[in-house]
Amino acid sequence: MNNLAVLAQPDADPVDALIKSIRIPPRPSLLADLQRELASHEPSPAAIGRTIASDVGMAGALLKLANSSFYGGKRQAKSVDQAIAFLGINQVAALMAGLLARQAIVSGNVSLAAFWDLSTRRAQAMVFLSRRLRIGAPDVAHTFGLFCDTGVALLLDRFDGYGVTFDIACADDARRFTDIEDERHSTNHAAIGCLLARNWGLSANVAWAILHHHDYSVIDDRASDDAVRSLVALSLLAERALQAYQGHVQSLEWEKGGARACAYLGLAEDEVTDLVDQLLDAFSH
């Protein structure tokens, strides 16, 4: 199935009815308020702080995350305003988007605790790689890393047999992950994740990278935005580290697209190994 066609022609065929049957949570009002302020001519850290502080639960969760070893370092924020001062408004907004996603995306069929743990690790890995390789904006990398597999959670809730599909796709060393999903369910997690990103007002580059994050030919496509190509390439590095973190000796997705990622990022194999080792060390802390 051509996912681009589905997205471009929402009223085309029965696939549209299928897409509409998948519950995509509406954009949280708190996120809309943050995005509105960020889009203003001169975003106000104080206004953003007040917006976040209006939800005590979210403010507390943000402080806990901002003070974690991965983001907080030696500085411990005691208020939302301090978290914004330490991390910057864009990184704080990215963290808030993740917290709100975790609250909004739930499943009545399975526990998503392991899913969110892995998504959080992926987002952290994307931030680390963006900073270390000085490619793109870390907050954009974080948002992509957290949201790129949200379609998985939504499909788990929609299809009783999607867990089997997911396992089959994870174990296939030749076919594209999304092709297997399309074959079994007439849609895939990349397309659904892209729709959620659009509905939630995430950047076009993030939405487009989500749509193509299993289509590694996009890395070589000079017609695609460099930000999209970079996110997909970095996601392969992150995936290799995540597989090692889970105790796997091999990353099938890296085997499918790793050479393209290395060529695009200008990395030799020993440099990739070093980055993965550094990420594993960061995860252990």
C-alpha positions as CSV (number, residue, x, y, z in Angstrom):
1,M,0.0,0.0,0.0
2,N,1.3,3.5,-0.8
3,N,1.0,5.4,2.5
4,L,1.6,8.7,0.7
5,A,-1.5,8.1,-1.3
6,V,-3.5,7.3,1.8
7,L,-2.4,10.5,3.5
8,A,-3.0,12.6,0.4
9,Q,-6.4,11.1,-0.4
10,P,-8.2,10.7,2.9
11,D,-11.5,9.8,1.2
12,A,-10.1,7.4,-1.4
13,D,-11.2,3.9,-0.5
14,P,-12.0,1.4,2.4
15,V,-8.6,2.0,3.8
16,D,-9.9,5.4,4.9
17,A,-12.6,3.7,7.0
18,L,-9.9,1.5,8.6
19,I,-7.7,4.5,9.4
20,K,-10.7,6.3,11.0
21,S,-11.4,3.2,13.1
22,I,-8.0,3.6,14.8
23,R,-8.4,5.8,17.9
24,I,-5.9,8.6,17.5
25,P,-6.1,10.7,20.7
26,P,-6.8,14.4,20.2
27,R,-4.0,16.9,20.9
28,P,-4.0,17.8,24.6
29,S,-5.0,21.4,25.3
30,L,-1.9,21.9,27.4
31,L,0.3,20.9,24.4
32,A,-1.7,23.3,22.1
33,D,-1.2,26.1,24.6
34,L,2.6,25.4,24.7
35,Q,2.8,25.3,20.9
36,R,0.9,28.5,20.5
37,E,3.3,30.3,22.8
38,L,6.4,28.7,21.1
39,A,5.0,29.9,17.7
40,S,4.7,33.5,18.9
41,H,7.1,36.2,17.7
42,E,8.9,36.2,21.1
43,P,8.1,33.1,23.1
44,S,7.9,33.9,26.8
45,P,9.6,31.5,29.2
46,A,7.4,32.9,32.0
47,A,4.2,32.3,30.0
48,I,5.4,28.7,29.2
49,G,6.2,28.2,32.9
50,R,2.7,29.4,33.9
51,T,1.1,27.1,31.3
52,I,2.9,24.0,32.6
53,A,2.4,24.9,36.3
54,S,-1.3,25.1,35.7
55,D,-1.3,21.3,35.7
56,V,0.3,20.2,39.0
57,G,0.7,16.6,38.0
58,M,2.5,17.4,34.7
59,A,4.7,20.0,36.4
60,G,5.8,17.5,38.9
61,A,6.5,14.9,36.3
62,L,8.4,17.4,34.2
63,L,10.7,18.3,37.2
64,K,11.3,14.6,37.9
65,L,12.4,14.1,34.3
66,A,14.3,17.3,34.0
67,N,16.3,16.4,37.1
68,S,17.1,12.8,35.9
69,S,20.8,12.0,35.3
70,F,20.3,12.1,31.5
71,Y,18.9,15.7,31.4
72,G,19.6,17.3,34.7
73,G,23.3,16.7,35.2
74,K,24.6,18.5,38.4
75,R,22.0,21.2,38.4
76,Q,18.7,20.3,40.1
77,A,15.7,22.4,39.2
78,K,13.4,23.2,42.1
79,S,10.7,24.8,39.9
80,V,9.3,24.7,36.4
81,D,10.9,28.1,35.8
82,Q,14.3,26.7,36.8
83,A,13.8,23.7,34.5
84,I,13.1,26.1,31.6
85,A,16.2,28.1,32.5
86,F,18.4,25.0,32.6
87,L,17.1,23.1,29.6
88,G,15.6,25.8,27.4
89,I,12.0,26.3,26.3
90,N,12.3,23.9,23.3
91,Q,13.7,21.0,25.2
92,V,11.1,21.5,28.0
93,A,8.3,21.6,25.4
94,A,9.7,18.3,23.9
95,L,9.7,16.7,27.4
96,M,6.1,17.9,28.0
97,A,5.0,16.5,24.7
98,G,6.4,13.1,25.7
99,L,4.7,13.2,29.1
100,L,1.4,14.1,27.6
101,A,1.7,11.4,25.0
102,R,2.2,8.8,27.7
103,Q,-0.9,10.1,29.4
104,A,-3.0,10.1,26.3
105,I,-1.9,6.9,24.5
106,V,-3.2,3.9,26.4
107,S,-4.3,0.5,25.5
108,G,-7.2,-1.6,26.8
109,N,-5.6,-4.8,25.6
110,V,-1.9,-4.7,26.8
111,S,0.3,-2.9,29.2
112,L,2.4,-0.2,27.5
113,A,5.0,0.1,30.3
114,A,7.7,-1.6,28.3
115,F,6.7,0.3,25.2
116,W,7.1,3.6,26.9
117,D,10.4,2.6,28.6
118,L,11.8,1.8,25.2
119,S,10.4,4.9,23.6
120,T,11.9,7.0,26.4
121,R,15.3,5.4,25.8
122,R,15.0,6.0,22.1
123,A,14.3,9.7,22.7
124,Q,17.3,9.9,25.0
125,A,19.5,8.2,22.4
126,M,18.3,10.6,19.7
127,V,19.2,13.6,21.9
128,F,22.6,12.2,22.7
129,L,23.4,11.5,19.1
130,S,22.1,14.8,17.9
131,R,24.4,16.6,20.4
132,R,27.4,14.4,19.9
133,L,27.3,14.5,16.1
134,R,26.1,18.1,16.1
135,I,23.3,17.2,13.7
136,G,19.9,18.9,13.9
137,A,18.2,20.3,17.0
138,P,18.2,18.0,20.0
139,D,14.6,18.8,21.0
140,V,13.4,17.8,17.5
141,A,15.4,14.6,17.7
142,H,13.8,13.9,21.1
143,T,10.3,14.4,19.8
144,F,10.9,12.2,16.8
145,G,12.5,9.5,19.0
146,L,9.5,9.5,21.4
147,F,6.8,9.6,18.8
148,C,8.2,7.5,15.9
149,D,6.7,4.3,17.2
150,T,3.4,5.6,18.7
151,G,1.6,3.9,15.9
152,V,2.6,0.6,17.4
153,A,0.7,1.4,20.6
154,L,-2.4,2.5,18.6
155,L,-2.3,-0.7,16.4
156,L,-1.9,-2.9,19.5
157,D,-5.2,-1.4,20.7
158,R,-6.9,-1.7,17.4
159,F,-6.0,-5.2,16.2
160,D,-6.0,-8.3,18.5
161,G,-3.4,-10.0,16.3
162,Y,-1.1,-7.0,15.9
163,G,1.3,-8.4,18.6
164,V,2.0,-11.4,16.4
165,T,2.5,-9.1,13.4
166,F,5.0,-7.0,15.4
167,D,7.0,-10.1,16.4
168,I,7.0,-11.3,12.8
169,A,8.2,-8.0,11.5
170,C,10.9,-7.7,14.2
171,A,12.3,-11.1,13.2
172,D,12.3,-10.5,9.4
173,D,15.8,-9.8,8.1
174,A,14.8,-8.9,4.5
175,R,11.4,-7.3,4.2
176,R,10.6,-3.7,5.3
177,F,8.9,-3.7,8.7
178,T,6.0,-1.6,7.4
179,D,5.5,-3.8,4.3
180,I,4.7,-6.7,6.7
181,E,2.2,-4.6,8.6
182,D,0.6,-3.4,5.4
183,E,0.2,-7.0,4.2
184,R,-1.5,-8.2,7.4
185,H,-3.5,-5.1,8.4
186,S,-3.7,-2.8,5.4
187,T,-1.9,0.0,7.3
188,N,1.3,0.4,9.4
189,H,2.6,2.1,12.5
190,A,4.6,4.6,10.5
191,A,1.6,5.9,8.7
192,I,-0.5,6.0,11.9
193,G,2.3,7.7,13.8
194,C,2.6,10.3,11.1
195,L,-1.2,11.1,11.3
196,L,-0.9,11.4,15.1
197,A,2.1,13.8,14.7
198,R,0.1,15.9,12.3
199,N,-2.9,15.9,14.6
200,W,-0.8,17.0,17.5
201,G,0.8,19.9,15.7
202,L,4.3,18.4,15.6
203,S,6.7,19.8,13.0
204,A,6.4,18.7,9.4
205,N,9.9,17.2,9.4
206,V,9.1,15.1,12.4
207,A,5.9,13.8,10.9
208,W,7.6,13.1,7.5
209,A,10.5,11.3,9.3
210,I,8.0,9.2,11.2
211,L,6.3,8.2,8.0
212,H,9.7,7.1,6.4
213,H,11.6,5.8,9.4
214,H,11.6,2.2,8.0
215,D,12.1,3.4,4.4
216,Y,15.9,3.8,4.4
217,S,16.0,4.8,0.8
218,V,15.0,8.3,2.1
219,I,18.5,8.7,3.5
220,D,19.9,8.7,-0.1
221,D,17.1,10.9,-1.4
222,R,18.6,14.3,-2.0
223,A,15.1,15.7,-2.8
224,S,14.1,15.0,0.9
225,D,14.8,17.6,3.6
226,D,18.1,17.1,5.3
227,A,16.4,17.2,8.7
228,V,14.3,14.2,7.7
229,R,17.3,12.2,6.3
230,S,19.2,13.0,9.5
231,L,16.4,11.8,11.8
232,V,16.1,8.5,10.0
233,A,19.9,8.0,9.9
234,L,20.2,8.8,13.6
235,S,17.3,6.5,14.4
236,L,19.2,3.6,13.0
237,L,22.1,4.3,15.3
238,A,19.7,4.6,18.2
239,E,18.0,1.3,17.2
240,R,21.4,-0.5,17.2
241,A,22.1,0.8,20.7
242,L,18.6,-0.1,21.9
243,Q,19.0,-3.7,20.6
244,A,22.3,-4.0,22.5
245,Y,20.7,-2.5,25.6
246,Q,18.0,-5.3,25.4
247,G,20.7,-7.9,25.2
248,H,20.5,-8.7,21.4
249,V,23.8,-9.3,19.6
250,Q,22.3,-8.1,16.3
251,S,20.1,-5.3,15.0
252,L,18.2,-6.4,12.0
253,E,17.1,-2.8,11.2
254,W,20.8,-1.8,11.3
255,E,21.6,-4.6,8.9
256,K,18.9,-3.2,6.5
257,G,19.9,0.4,6.7
258,G,23.1,0.9,8.7
259,A,25.4,1.2,5.7
260,R,23.3,4.1,4.3
261,A,23.3,5.7,7.7
262,C,27.0,5.5,8.1
263,A,27.6,6.9,4.6
264,Y,25.2,9.8,5.3
265,L,26.6,10.6,8.7
266,G,30.2,10.1,7.6
267,L,30.9,7.4,10.3
268,A,33.3,4.5,10.2
269,E,32.4,1.2,12.0
270,D,34.7,1.9,14.9
271,E,33.1,5.3,15.5
272,V,29.6,3.6,15.5
273,T,30.8,1.1,18.0
274,D,32.2,3.8,20.2
275,L,28.9,5.8,20.0
276,V,26.9,2.7,20.9
277,D,29.2,2.0,23.9
278,Q,28.7,5.5,25.1
279,L,25.0,5.2,24.8
280,L,24.9,2.0,26.8
281,D,27.0,3.6,29.5
282,A,24.5,6.5,29.6
283,F,21.6,4.1,29.8
284,S,23.2,2.3,32.7
285,H,23.1,5.5,34.7
